[in-house]
Amino acid sequence: MNTSDLINEQFFLIAGPCVVENKEMCFEIASAIKKISSNLGINYVFKASYRKANRSRLDSFTGIGDEKALEILAEVKSKYKVPVTTDIHSAQEAPIAAEYVDILQIPAFLCRQTDILVAAAKTGKIVNIKKGQFLAPSSMKFAARKVNESGNKNIILTDRGTMFGYSDFIVDYRGLVEMKQLNYPVVLDITHSLQQPNQSGGVAGGRPEMIETIARAGIAVGVDGIFMETHPDPANAKSDGANILPLNQVENLLIKLHHIRLTINNL
């Protein structure tokens, strides 16, 4: 699979739960979004972390077991005929995860980690690098160069906002344009960019009521893809429940974004 397989006149969509909680939930989300995206001509990639390595508290949920979660991702791919992606947290994880998924996601905190970028590149899979919350958009050229110079040109760059103070993120839409000038597909993460980390209780907050606002602006400036996390019951999600989109709201949002993209294409 190449990045060119994702690009058409519409934006492509990377979406799913924050983490694999169980097979039934993954199937429910994949089934619903595959149907919606197919009707709108949107290329869809199912996303879920097989393990959450970056949690505020030691007692936070991290996963159901690596092999079990990766096998569920492979089942989603087979059953619904969609590409799948997950994040990795070390160089050693890259070849393991690559056996199950089509796209390896590099978490924002690790976007400068050379050994992880090189290991991901060498799998031959698409490498989606999330821009660090601390990094200027123009500096993503160095992260992309590490992958490219390791023999892999299939690169996606994803913006998930820039840290503004200790507990908030800001999306600088100028940065999306800057990253597009690097000639890789650019994705806007419309849910993590509304996260409010570093809360006193050790659980991140969020502003999900602003998801549509962030998404509409991203489509308007020409992003190639949208990344979002969704869940049938965000209040009981085991990770990132405060800033994800309820599954029953996904269709309405995608219809609106679909029409915005059609309008932009006709200007």
C-alpha positions as CSV (number, residue, x, y, z in Angstrom):
1,M,0.0,0.0,0.0
2,N,1.2,3.5,-0.9
3,T,0.1,7.0,0.2
4,S,-1.2,7.5,-3.3
5,D,-3.9,4.8,-2.6
6,L,-5.4,7.2,-0.1
7,I,-5.7,10.3,-2.2
8,N,-8.7,11.2,-4.2
9,E,-10.9,14.3,-4.7
10,Q,-12.2,13.9,-1.2
11,F,-10.1,13.8,2.0
12,F,-9.2,10.5,3.5
13,L,-10.2,9.5,7.0
14,I,-8.2,7.8,9.8
15,A,-10.7,7.0,12.6
16,G,-11.4,4.6,15.3
17,P,-11.2,4.2,19.1
18,C,-8.2,5.4,21.1
19,V,-7.3,1.9,22.1
20,V,-8.4,-1.7,21.3
21,E,-10.8,-2.4,24.2
22,N,-12.4,-5.6,22.7
23,K,-13.3,-7.1,19.3
24,E,-17.0,-6.2,19.4
25,M,-16.4,-2.5,19.8
26,C,-13.8,-2.4,17.0
27,F,-16.1,-4.2,14.7
28,E,-19.0,-1.8,15.6
29,I,-16.9,1.3,14.8
30,A,-15.3,-0.1,11.7
31,S,-18.6,-1.3,10.3
32,A,-20.4,2.0,10.9
33,I,-17.6,4.2,9.5
34,K,-16.9,2.0,6.5
35,K,-20.5,2.3,5.5
36,I,-20.6,6.1,5.9
37,S,-17.3,6.8,4.2
38,S,-18.1,4.5,1.3
39,N,-21.3,6.4,0.7
40,L,-19.4,9.6,0.6
41,G,-16.4,8.5,-1.5
42,I,-14.0,8.9,1.4
43,N,-11.1,6.5,1.7
44,Y,-11.1,5.0,5.2
45,V,-8.3,3.8,7.5
46,F,-9.3,2.1,10.8
47,K,-7.2,3.3,13.7
48,A,-6.7,1.9,17.2
49,S,-3.7,1.7,19.5
50,Y,-2.9,-1.9,20.4
51,R,-1.3,-0.6,23.6
52,K,-1.2,2.8,25.3
53,A,2.3,3.5,26.4
54,N,1.8,7.2,27.3
55,R,-0.6,7.5,30.3
56,S,-0.6,10.0,33.1
57,R,-1.1,7.4,35.9
58,L,0.2,4.0,36.6
59,D,-3.3,2.6,37.1
60,S,-4.6,3.8,33.7
61,F,-5.8,1.2,31.2
62,T,-3.0,0.3,28.7
63,G,-4.5,-2.6,26.7
64,I,-5.8,-6.1,26.5
65,G,-2.5,-7.6,25.6
66,D,-0.3,-6.8,22.6
67,E,-0.8,-10.0,20.5
68,K,-4.6,-10.1,21.2
69,A,-5.0,-6.5,20.2
70,L,-2.9,-6.8,17.1
71,E,-4.9,-9.9,16.0
72,I,-8.1,-7.9,16.4
73,L,-6.7,-5.2,14.1
74,A,-5.9,-7.8,11.5
75,E,-9.4,-9.1,11.8
76,V,-10.8,-5.7,11.2
77,K,-8.7,-5.4,8.1
78,S,-9.8,-8.7,6.8
79,K,-13.5,-8.4,7.6
80,Y,-14.1,-4.9,6.5
81,K,-11.5,-4.6,3.7
82,V,-10.0,-1.4,5.0
83,P,-6.4,-0.5,5.8
84,V,-5.5,-0.4,9.5
85,T,-3.1,1.6,11.6
86,T,-1.7,1.6,15.1
87,D,1.0,3.5,16.9
88,I,4.4,2.2,18.0
89,H,6.6,3.3,20.9
90,S,10.0,1.7,20.3
91,A,12.1,0.5,17.4
92,Q,11.6,-3.1,18.5
93,E,7.8,-2.7,18.0
94,A,8.0,-1.6,14.4
95,P,8.5,-5.0,12.7
96,I,6.1,-6.7,15.1
97,A,3.2,-4.3,14.4
98,A,4.0,-4.2,10.7
99,E,3.0,-7.8,10.5
100,Y,-0.6,-6.8,11.2
101,V,-1.2,-3.2,10.0
102,D,-0.7,-1.1,6.8
103,I,0.4,2.2,8.4
104,L,2.7,2.7,11.4
105,Q,1.9,5.8,13.4
106,I,4.7,7.6,15.3
107,P,3.3,9.4,18.4
108,A,3.9,13.1,18.6
109,F,6.1,12.8,21.7
110,L,8.4,10.5,19.7
111,C,8.5,12.3,16.3
112,R,12.3,13.1,16.7
113,Q,13.2,9.6,17.9
114,T,15.6,8.5,15.2
115,D,15.7,4.8,15.9
116,I,11.9,4.5,15.8
117,L,11.6,6.5,12.6
118,V,14.3,4.4,10.9
119,A,12.8,1.1,12.1
120,A,9.4,2.1,10.9
121,A,10.8,3.1,7.5
122,K,12.6,-0.2,7.1
123,T,9.3,-2.1,7.4
124,G,8.2,-0.7,4.1
125,K,4.8,0.4,5.6
126,I,3.4,3.9,5.3
127,V,4.8,5.9,8.2
128,N,2.5,8.5,9.7
129,I,4.5,11.0,11.8
130,K,2.5,13.1,14.2
131,K,4.0,16.5,14.8
132,G,5.3,17.1,18.3
133,Q,3.3,19.5,20.4
134,F,6.6,21.3,20.9
135,L,7.7,21.4,17.3
136,A,7.5,24.0,14.6
137,P,5.7,22.8,11.5
138,S,8.7,23.5,9.3
139,S,10.9,21.2,11.5
140,M,8.9,18.2,10.4
141,K,11.1,18.1,7.3
142,F,13.8,16.6,9.4
143,A,11.6,13.8,10.8
144,A,10.3,13.1,7.3
145,R,13.9,13.1,5.9
146,K,15.0,10.4,8.4
147,V,12.3,8.1,7.0
148,N,12.9,9.1,3.4
149,E,16.7,8.6,3.7
150,S,16.1,5.2,5.2
151,G,14.5,4.1,1.9
152,N,10.8,4.8,2.5
153,K,9.0,7.6,0.6
154,N,5.5,6.7,1.9
155,I,5.2,9.3,4.6
156,I,2.2,11.1,6.1
157,L,2.5,14.2,8.4
158,T,-0.2,14.7,11.0
159,D,-0.7,17.9,13.1
160,R,-2.3,17.4,16.5
161,G,-1.9,20.9,17.7
162,T,0.8,22.9,19.5
163,M,1.0,23.2,23.3
164,F,-0.2,26.5,24.5
165,G,0.6,26.8,28.2
166,Y,0.4,23.6,30.3
167,S,-3.1,22.4,29.6
168,D,-4.3,23.4,26.1
169,F,-3.4,23.1,22.4
170,I,-3.8,25.5,19.6
171,V,-4.1,24.5,15.9
172,D,-2.1,26.9,13.7
173,Y,-3.6,26.5,10.3
174,R,-0.6,28.3,8.7
175,G,1.4,25.2,9.8
176,L,-0.8,22.9,7.8
177,V,0.1,24.9,4.7
178,E,3.8,24.9,5.6
179,M,3.8,21.1,6.0
180,K,2.0,20.6,2.7
181,Q,4.9,22.4,1.0
182,L,7.1,19.4,2.1
183,N,5.1,17.4,-0.6
184,Y,3.7,14.7,1.7
185,P,0.1,14.2,2.5
186,V,-0.9,16.2,5.5
187,V,-3.6,15.2,8.1
188,L,-5.3,17.2,10.8
189,D,-6.0,15.4,14.1
190,I,-9.4,16.9,15.1
191,T,-9.7,15.2,18.4
192,H,-6.3,15.2,20.1
193,S,-5.9,18.9,19.1
194,L,-8.8,19.6,21.5
195,Q,-7.3,17.6,24.4
196,Q,-6.6,19.4,27.7
197,P,-3.7,17.4,29.3
198,N,-2.1,17.8,32.7
199,Q,-5.3,17.9,34.7
200,S,-5.0,17.7,38.5
201,G,-6.8,14.3,38.6
202,G,-4.3,12.7,36.1
203,V,-7.0,12.2,33.4
204,A,-6.9,14.5,30.4
205,G,-9.8,16.8,29.7
206,G,-11.1,18.0,26.3
207,R,-13.4,20.2,24.3
208,P,-15.3,17.8,22.0
209,E,-17.9,20.5,21.2
210,M,-15.2,22.2,19.1
211,I,-14.4,19.1,16.9
212,E,-16.6,20.3,14.0
213,T,-15.0,23.8,14.1
214,I,-11.5,22.4,14.0
215,A,-12.4,20.0,11.2
216,R,-14.2,22.5,9.0
217,A,-11.3,24.8,9.1
218,G,-8.9,22.0,8.3
219,I,-10.8,21.0,5.2
220,A,-11.1,24.6,4.1
221,V,-7.3,25.1,4.1
222,G,-6.8,21.9,2.1
223,V,-5.6,19.1,4.3
224,D,-5.4,15.7,2.6
225,G,-6.8,13.8,5.5
226,I,-8.7,13.9,8.8
227,F,-7.8,11.9,11.9
228,M,-10.3,11.4,14.7
229,E,-11.0,9.1,17.6
230,T,-14.6,8.0,18.1
231,H,-16.4,5.6,20.5
232,P,-20.0,4.4,20.9
233,D,-19.9,5.6,24.6
234,P,-17.2,8.2,25.2
235,A,-18.1,8.5,28.9
236,N,-17.0,5.0,29.4
237,A,-14.1,4.9,27.0
238,K,-10.9,3.5,28.6
239,S,-8.8,6.3,27.1
240,D,-9.3,9.8,25.8
241,G,-13.0,9.8,26.5
242,A,-13.1,13.5,27.2
243,N,-12.1,14.6,23.7
244,I,-13.4,12.0,21.3
245,L,-16.5,12.2,19.0
246,P,-19.5,10.0,19.8
247,L,-19.9,7.4,17.1
248,N,-23.5,8.5,16.4
249,Q,-22.2,12.0,15.5
250,V,-19.7,10.8,12.9
251,E,-22.0,10.7,9.9
252,N,-23.3,14.2,10.3
253,L,-19.8,15.6,10.6
254,L,-18.5,13.7,7.6
255,I,-21.4,14.8,5.4
256,K,-20.6,18.4,6.2
257,L,-16.9,18.0,5.6
258,H,-17.7,16.2,2.3
259,H,-19.7,19.2,1.1
260,I,-17.0,21.6,2.1
261,R,-14.5,19.7,0.2
262,L,-16.7,19.6,-2.9
263,T,-17.1,23.4,-2.7
264,I,-13.4,23.9,-2.4
265,N,-12.7,21.6,-5.3
266,N,-15.1,23.7,-7.5
267,L,-13.6,27.1,-6.7
